[in-house]
Amino acid sequence: MLKGIVAAALLALPMLAAAEEIGQVSTVFKFVGPNDRIVVEAFDDPKVDGVTCYLSRAKTGGVKGGLGLAEDRAEASIACRQVGPIHFKEQLKDGDEVFKERTSLVFKTMQVVRFLDKKRNTLVYLVYSDRLIEGSPQNAVTAIPILPWPQQ
């Protein structure tokens, strides 16, 4: 019974991409705990085959960062690319959340949302940070024209 309830709850959650770390560089040395760093991650759009997004963002180190208690900065950069034939797995809605990750213990998240510009046949991805009380105007955008993929 409990397994069925847990499975139903997980299926009710929105389908979001999971990020894979590609690499990182240290930006500030910390005597105790991990260094502050910039992390580059990749994730595939869960509803659009053939699209991969690359996200770079700051991660706070030190004791708080090592324990997962630090608040990461709001700045991020995104670049999405067509990596194969584009195929929509289901109907897309403008503003669909593609990726979301907590950037502080409770109140702050970084998220990526997708828009479809039908007039220009382009997918547009926006990364931004928000807080429970007050969001941040820091954001970045990338766009992918939907083009035919050469057959191999």
Secondary structure by P-SEA (a helix, b strand, c coil): caaaaaaaaaaaccbbbbbbbccccccccccccccbbbbbbbbcccccccbbbbbbbbbbbccccccccbbbbccbbbbbbbccbbbbccccccccccbbbbccccccccbbbbbbcccccbbbbbbbccccccccccbbbbbbcccccccc
